[in-house]
Amino acid sequence: MGANGKGQTNGHGTIDPASLAVLEKYEGQDTLTSYDRYLVQSPQCKFGLTGTCCRICVQGPCRLLEDRPERSRGICGAPVYSVVARNMTRLMAGGASSHSDHGRHLANILLAIADGKVSDYEITDGDKLRDVAQRIGLEVEGKGDKELAREVALAALEDFGRPDETPCQFLVSNITEGRKAKFNHCDVLPSSIDRTIVQMLAQTTMGMDNDPVNLIFAGIKTSLADYTGMHIATDISDIIFGIPEPTVSEANLGVIDPEYVNVATHGHNPTLSEMVVRAARELNDKAKALGAKGINVVGICCTGNELLGREGVYLAANQASQELAIMTGAVDAIIVDIQCIMPSLKPVCDCFHTRLITTNKMAKIPGAIHVDFKEETAFEQACQMVEMALEAYKERDRSKVAVPPHKNKVIAGFSLEALLDLFRAINPDNPIQVLTDAILAGELRGVALFCGCNNLRTPQDRNHLTIFRELVKNDVFVIATGCSAGAMAKAGMMTPEAIEKYAGANLKAFLKRLSEANGVELPLAFHMGSCVDNSRAHDLCTLMAKEMGVDVPKVPFAATAPEDMHEKAIAIGTGAVAMGLPVHVGVMPPIDGSTLVFGLASQIARDVYGGNFIFEPDPEEAAKKLLAALDRRTWKLRVHQMAADKFGTKPAVSW
Amino acid sequence: MAIAYDVIPYLERTDFDEIYQEAEEAIKDKMPTRLLSRGLNGAIIATGYAEILLHQAIRNLGPDHPVGYPDTAYHLPVITALSGEKVTKLGELPPILNRMRNNLKEERNFFNARLWGEATLYAAEIIEAIHYAYGDEPKVEPWTGFVTDPVLRQYGIKLVDWTIPGQAIIMGRAKSSKAIAKIVQDLMGKGFMIFLCDEVIEQLLEENMKMGVDYIAFPVGNFTQIIHAVNFALRAGLAFGGISPGRREEVRDYQRRRIRAFVLQLGEATDVQVAAHFGANFLGFPVICDQPLEEEIPDWYLHHGDYDTLLQFAMEVRGIKLATMDLDIPVNFGPAFEGEVIRKVDAYVEFGGGRSPGFELLSSVSADAITDGKVELIGPDVSDVPEGSILPLGIMVDIYGRKMEEQFEGVLERRIHDYINYGEGLWHVAQRDLNWVRISKEAVAKGVRMHHLGEILIAKFKADFPSIVDRVQVTLITDGAVVEDKIKLAREKYRARDERMRGLTDEAVEEFYTCLLCQSFAPNHVCVVTPERVGLCGAVTWLDARASHQIDANGPNQPIIKGPATDEVKGLWDSVNQVVETASHGSLSEVSLYTLMENPMTSCGCFEAIMAIVPECNGIMITTREHQGETPCGMTFSTLAGMVGGGVQTPGFMGIGRSYILSRKFIKADGGIARIIWMPKELKDFLRADFVQRSIEEGLGEDFIDRIADETVGTTAEEIMPFLEEKGHPALTMDPLF
């Protein structure tokens, strides 16, 4: 923060210049955004912040204090550790529900495609279909796309509701043997996503589980169910909409073009947004007829990430600036589906001509237009929604239009397949070796996955960008998903220019080699997709582990959610810890009210699973800790290799 | 104490808890609540985690799935020692774990903390046993995981008799690799047994520190694998203390008194580590943390941040005092390096061992024939020859002492082997004119020269035998001609010594000797050493015992004026029985020296070999500490050792020294060596020349040794019977053993 106490944020909770421009325009006026509401809510309740407020039964709320014996248990006698553990694991259940339901939706569509029940969707990538089928153990020989699609869809759906104890196939087919054994022995292998979540809720009701390890392990199982749902979502999205490929586009509020009809899509599931893109192309001439240059679809949040990777659609905002997109006055309709949609969009839209259209029966907003979106009539309904935007365009109040000029080029679309294609230009036989060799040779310090949300308890994008710049300066290879990727895209970090400006000498050399071998421009950070696409990052890590002949906990790979907000982030983070990764979170989740649970997450998890949480709100400190976590792994790898050479053994199985 | 342990209420204070009273008094008004809470947290976590793993293992593998560690007779030693259950199957563990969960009383006080610690030890043992059941986290060198019974038997005695001054348990991560390497080096130099857990291991590997069984430095693993330090210590109590499994308070008392262990916690501790620390306190071991502590428990849970004085601090807290010895050599020195092997490729120079002439001779000389402290080298030094050289070697040690006697020469001469081996990078095997020495490249690079060998010998003889050794002078010869010349003198001396030994029979002497050396750790065991029966450890001959008695009249070797025998065949003397009864504190009333079948001699745990009857073959078999495989009596050495150790008489089974097999009195009443129907091949080879000689004397024929079966013939009675029949083994036609 600068001398005026406002620093880069000018007193607003963001360092994004586009966000700042909008906020400053409305400063002093009678508006309320989430930035203002954060201040209204401050100071936040300490019991809630630390997880020691129990509202699981109606006898409560009970507010506990660990250090005060008489206050250390709730009315029922629940001690601090079980209150905190229950609150945390219920967050994981929420996260797992979100991701997996997203996955289920896609599995249902794939089944509908196979059964010929929908015509607006099709199998775009048959190779990916066969890849996935093979991976989960299906016989592919001699089967047509539709037959195989049906089997894959049913296999995915079975992972939601299997009656027996067979583990979820979209989990076990994607992880190392070491992880499989670990998860089995610790009894955290989910066999059915739905049942795991239901049991999690049952386990945490009043008068149920009071054993903190048992609760946290159940939370881990739930988080692995979350992983399963993410993997299903990514795999089937690729089958239906194609695997993302490198593409050049632009990001930040400046992509909203006052000369166009602007349609913002917001949410997560490409099922809706892909149709909106198609409808916009279809109706483009109608816009021109209205005097606009055409229809400009822009993305917000993860649906923006999905469209950016597959269609090259502009990314207008990450989660915290969704309201601000409307406040540019130039968005004619915002079409939303699920997750991370602020209910405040309605009052913001009320100040403008913007149509707010909800589409999912689980996510309605009073006063918003609700379209009961059905796959069978997807395109037709998408066209209706775009028509609403065209109608609204006519009502646009030009005096209110003020789009900030900020936008940056972004090179995105780096699915795992696309990354491997890049590496293949250097090593055609074993592409992943390009990455692992660079790490083993000490050229790269490791890989870091940036993921997660915005959280207004810390200025928007500050943690993302501060930690990012610190890591790339220290030669860490960075991949990104979700709103973290959004932050980087908006700030111009996914460009070749950023390499010049921010990368350490070794990373620069590595990227240069990669760029020259492929004859293309490359970004400093590799955008791997939406938040469900963290599955792609896990796949990369698993591939590295297999190549290095070790289990995941030994791979110099770390994850960070610098501005974690959503329950999904808690589930993703917990799953990644169980996978064996060091996971930094930059905004303290409600866990530090119990030293026991805090210790489990930050220390003991590493002893058992090989991964652990690093809780650090200060981004500079966080960067140091992430680097230390990577260095610790390369150091151990080196020492274990030294010992193996000396004693003529295999490298040690320990982390 | 005679009550079966399982009916003693678990959570009552016992006499043993008196040792904590001072500390409890000191913290009474200012309870270290936060520290204690962390211990409770850790115990909750450890028992909760064990519970999850255990029940999942039972689901996966079934309740009857075997559970245990490799090569041990003590099952899951923490459980065996502290509550007596000999767990063999997964399904037996849940009630034990549940009993431990009952230890988790919430009130934060030091007494409860020790019980949380105890529960954590059980939980860790169960967690590790499950890892072994699955074959999870397999250990590669130098990591050890569970440290087996053969290692326990190799070093355990020295740990409990304090030859090894203590057990350092180091866990966590030190502030730097160099810093921990320095501490461990210091510990090794002082001869400590070291257990390492967590990242200190990698830190030491990074510094290329030597670790592993040969260095008595055990890198056990991570996290709950620290339990292998505990289950080692507890086994030492069972094996050498003669304490019955499950006698919890006696076990703790033994740990406190004989196992001089302390815990060094480096770096930030986890809750589970804090709980484990209280487990160490529970066994009487203090814990020292390098990180600042908000709260301490005096004498038991302390902070000391200065690495330079950390070891000294820990030793003071644990009450370990080292005998000081003035020895300035450029490499480490101590029992930690005794087992170190210098391979040929690592040797800078090699002496003897059949490759060049060599000998060692210790002589008693008069006062005017010696210059005290003088080391003379005749011939080239190691620095004068190129790497890979082979030199002849004569080691001549001259000793003058007012109480020195010629008959002590052989006894003292055998210590040359131990002393030279104590040097890091020095390797010595065999004795007399068969000696074989290597000096490593590393040692030479660090500056080791021939005169250092002499300095070692002078310092150690003076330190270990102050009452008989007044002056020592060493001559080292690497000149071939001089060695050839002096070796003749040496051989003359050896021959004279052997001649004297041959005249030494049980009948020819007036007194036998007791050996109570091991009573420090095996309180009821008595060895009776006679001219024809070496102590079962193989290290105390009648002459040794006699010398020792002369050196220290109140020492562990007391004469038994033997008088007339009451049964010459079985070897019974009233005098022996009287002495044994007193010396065993009444636990034994009769010992027969010449039979295995009635009141045989007891064992402390140090035996080199064990013999056991094989009724199917009407004979006896012998297995050795070195032989790890199965044997015709259906038990491995480890299992047998568990049966015969601890000072109890077990007719049909007995621990012995190897050379006792060559004695004319070897189970004379049972038929002598003709009864031997099976021995490991290695033992046959070790004894061969002398055994053939004895076979001829006994009229069994030169080839008798080849009529004895070994593991290449079979390891069960059924497998070896056809062989014995074919060879016409004499045991088959002897009187029945019973």
Boltz contact constraints between the chains, C-beta under 6 A:
constraints:
  - contact:
      token1: [A, 187]
      token2: [B, 52]
      max_distance: 6.0
  - contact:
      token1: [A, 187]
      token2: [B, 56]
      max_distance: 6.0
  - contact:
      token1: [A, 211]
      token2: [B, 48]
      max_distance: 6.0
  - contact:
      token1: [A, 213]
      token2: [B, 45]
      max_distance: 6.0
  - contact:
      token1: [A, 213]
      token2: [B, 48]
      max_distance: 6.0
  - contact:
      token1: [A, 213]
      token2: [B, 49]
      max_distance: 6.0
  - contact:
      token1: [A, 214]
      token2: [B, 48]
      max_distance: 6.0
  - contact:
      token1: [A, 217]
      token2: [B, 52]
      max_distance: 6.0
  - contact:
      token1: [A, 596]
      token2: [B, 41]
      max_distance: 6.0
  - contact:
      token1: [A, 599]
      token2: [B, 271]
      max_distance: 6.0
  - contact:
      token1: [A, 603]
      token2: [B, 270]
      max_distance: 6.0
  - contact:
      token1: [A, 604]
      token2: [B, 270]
      max_distance: 6.0
  - contact:
      token1: [A, 604]
      token2: [B, 272]
      max_distance: 6.0
  - contact:
      token1: [A, 607]
      token2: [B, 223]
      max_distance: 6.0
  - contact:
      token1: [A, 636]
      token2: [B, 202]
      max_distance: 6.0
  - contact:
      token1: [A, 639]
      token2: [B, 202]
      max_distance: 6.0
  - contact:
      token1: [A, 639]
      token2: [B, 205]
      max_distance: 6.0
  - contact:
      token1: [A, 639]
      token2: [B, 206]
      max_distance: 6.0
  - contact:
      token1: [A, 643]
      token2: [B, 205]
      max_distance: 6.0
  - contact:
      token1: [A, 647]
      token2: [B, 141]
      max_distance: 6.0
  - contact:
      token1: [A, 649]
      token2: [B, 140]
      max_distance: 6.0
  - contact:
      token1: [A, 649]
      token2: [B, 141]
      max_distance: 6.0
  - contact:
      token1: [A, 650]
      token2: [B, 140]
      max_distance: 6.0
  - contact:
      token1: [A, 652]
      token2: [B, 140]
      max_distance: 6.0
  - contact:
      token1: [A, 652]
      token2: [B, 143]
      max_distance: 6.0
  - contact:
      token1: [A, 653]
      token2: [B, 137]
      max_distance: 6.0
  - contact:
      token1: [A, 654]
      token2: [B, 222]
      max_distance: 6.0
